[in-house]
């Protein structure tokens, strides 16, 4: 029995998902709780908690509305997995075994650390498989998850509700998965649920500002420092700074915020910053 919670911005998009869920969930009782957020006045944490408080069933599924389930009977399969893996507190379809202390998303560009099982449909109709499963697992243990799809027992959400101090739509997924794994549960990426996401996501000034606020929290830095990995943290963090400095190059981010990231957070070498400024100058000249 599953309560599916959706924070909806467009009714037409939600209606397609609603129909898709009805077609792909089989032999299981479920409800869909939609939180209308078309005016975007509510942060996603507040919307998800509002929906979870209405839930009637012992398992919660938080999912974006711009998706399509391909697997049939996925709800029953996930519940069976949770019943057989009692220490799992939260599951998703993309995540990483390590979260950097610097301002980054969940990804890190390191295929040895990332675990993913997502399909993306582009505007031209192409569908690309973004699966990374190097150990051929049914479920891979990670530290942080992407928020497109999050599944957890109601009892775990009651211990670790979404953090409503996060006002907006960024870093809520990293926050809740870090707190759940820091609280002694496992987080996993599932490889037996096929889902297509219609948006590849993006990064902008709002995302970066939220990132500064999130990473300055002492509780988050403690959780990050407590991650268990054999490789030295500084080596990993250096790789991730480089990955994200490149990843954000072409995004629509205010120049002052971008320089704050490179200088004060990433502490990038002066040669890199000069090269970035030359690149920016060439773009502005076009």
N, C-alpha and C positions, 0 to 999 in steps of 0.2 A: 504494500500500500504506500503510495507516493503522493506527496504534495509538491507540485511543480510551480515554482514561483518565477514570474516574469515581470521585469520592470519595462513597461512598454512606452515607446515614444511615438509609434505610428500604429494606429488600429489596423490598417490594411495589412501591415507586415505581421502583426500578432495573429490575425485571423488565419493566415497561411500556416503559421507555426501550430496554432491550435488544431487545425485539420490534420497536419502532419503527425502530431503527437497521437491523436486518436487513431490514426492508421498504423502507427508503428508500435504502440504499446499493446501487448496482447496478454490475456489471461491474468490481468492484475487490476486491482481497484486503484483509481487515481483521481486527483482533482487538480485543476489548474487555477492558480490564484494570480490574477493579473493586477498589477499596480499601475494605474494610468499616470504616466509622468510626461505627457506630451508637452507640457510647458517647461520641463526640466527644472522645476523649482525644488525638487527633492533630490538629494544625493542618493546614489545607488545603495549605500549602506542603510540609510533610513528606509528606502523602498523595500529592500530585501527583508529587513527586520519586521517591517509592517506586515509583509506577506507571511513570514514565518510565524508570527503571533496568531495568524488565522488558521494555521495548518491543522488538519484533523488527523494526519497520518504520521507514522513513526520515521519516515524517511523524507528528506527534503532534497529537491533538485532545483538549483538556481541556474537559469539558462538565459542567454541573450535571445532576443526575438528574431534576429536575422540569421537563423540557422535552419537546417533541414536534417532530420534524422534519417539515415539510410538503413541502419540495423532495425530488425523487427524483434520484439520481445526484449528490448534492451533493459527495461526497468526490472523485470524479473531476474535477468542475468546479474545485474548490479547488486540487487538485494541478496541473492545467493552468495555473491562474492563477499559482501560485508558480513553475512552470517558465518562464513567460513574463515574470515580474517578479522577477528574481534578487535585487534589493535589498530585497525585502519580508521582514522577519524574523518578523512576527507579525500575525495577522489576527483580527478579532472581528466582532461585530454591533452594537456601540454604543461610542462613544468621543467624545473631544473633541480639538480642535486646540490646546487650551491647558489647563494645570493651574495653578491658583492656588498661591501660596506658603502660603496660609492653610489651616486644617483644613477641607477639603471632600472630597466624593467626586469621581468623574470628571466628573460633570455640572456645568453652570454656569448653566443657564437661558437661555443665549444661543443662539438657533437658527442664528446665523451661524457659531458655533464647534462646536456639537454635530453629530455625524453618527450616525444610528441606523437600524437596520432590524430591529426586534423586534416580535413580537406578544405581547400579554399576555391570558391567559384568566383571568377573575375567577371568584370562587366561585359567582356566579349563572349562569355559563356564557357570559357575554358575552366576545367577543374584540375587542380594540382594537389597531389598527395604530399603532405608534409609530415610523413611518418618517420620517426627515428627510433629504432628499437634494436640497438646493437647486440643485446644479449638475448633477443628473441623471447621476451617475457610476456606473460599474460597481463601483468601489472608491474610497473616499475616504481620503486620507492624514490621519492624526491623530497625536497625541502619546501619549495614554493610552487604554486600553480597559477596558470592563466585563468582568468575569470569567465571565459566564454561558456563554460559548463562546470559547475561545482555540485557535487553530490555528497551528502553527509547525513548521518542519523540526526533526528530531532534532538536527542539527548546531547549530542556534541555541540550543536548550535546553541542549545541552552547554556552550555558552559562557555562557549566562545561565540557570542553574537557578533554580527558585523559592527565595526567600530564607527559609530555615528559622528565621532569627532572628525572623521574624514569627510569633508564636505565636497562632493563632486563625484567623478566617475573614474578616478585613477588611484591605483595602488591599494584598493580595497582587497583585491585577491591575494596580493603578496602579504598584506597585513594579516588576514585571517588564516592563511595557510602557515605563516611563520608562527603565529600564536598557537595554533593547533599542534604543529610539530614540536614547538617548544614546550608544550604542555604534556608531552609524552606519547602522543598518538603518531601514527604514520600517515603520510600523505602519499598518494599514488597516482600515476598516470595509467589509465585503462586502455588496453589494446583490443578490446572486444566490442567497443561501441564506435560505430562509424557515423560521423557527423560532418556535414558541410557547413562552413562558415562563409557568409557572403561578403564579409568585410575583413580586409587584411589588417585593419587598425592603422593608427598613425600617431605621430608625436608632434606636439605644438608647445607654445609658451605656457599654456595652462597645465599641460602634463609636467613640464619641467618645474614650474613653481610648486606644484603638488609634490614633486619628487624631493625638492629641497626640504619642505616641511616634514615629509614622511621620514627621511633619512636622518634628520636632526633629532628625532625622538630617542631618548636614552633607552627606553624599553626595546625598541627595534634594534639598536646597535648591540645590546646585550644578547638578544636572540640570534643575531647574525654571528656574533663572536662565539656562540655556543654550538655552531654547526660542527658536525663531525666529518672531517675529510682528512686524508693523509697528506695531501699536497699542501705546502705552506700557503697560508692565506694571501700573503703579499704577492706571490707569483700569480695566483689566480686573479687577484684584483687588478694587477697591472694589465693582464690580458684583456680583462673586461673593460677597463678604462679605454684602451685602444679600440676595442670593438665598438663601444658605444659612441666614442668621439667620431668615428667614421660613420656609424649608423645614423647619427643625427645631422650629418653634414647638410643634406638637402631638405631637411624638414623646415616648416615655417615656424621659426623660433626667434624671438626678439634678440637682437645682437647683444644687448646688455646682459640678458639672462644666459645667453650662450657663453659669453666671456666669463661670467661668474662661475659657470660650470667648469670650464677648462682651467681657469686660473686658481680658484679657491677650493673647488671640490676635487677635480681630477688632478690638480697640480701638474699639468702637462708641461713638458720641457718648453722653454722659450722658443726654440726652433720650430716646434710644432705649431705654437700659437701664431708665430710670424707667418708660417706657411698658410695657416687657415685664413689670416687676415688678407694675404695676397689673393687667395682663392675667392674670398668674399668680394674683394675689390674688383676682380675680373668679372664676377657675376653681375655686380651692380653696373658695370660699364656696358653690359650687353643691352 
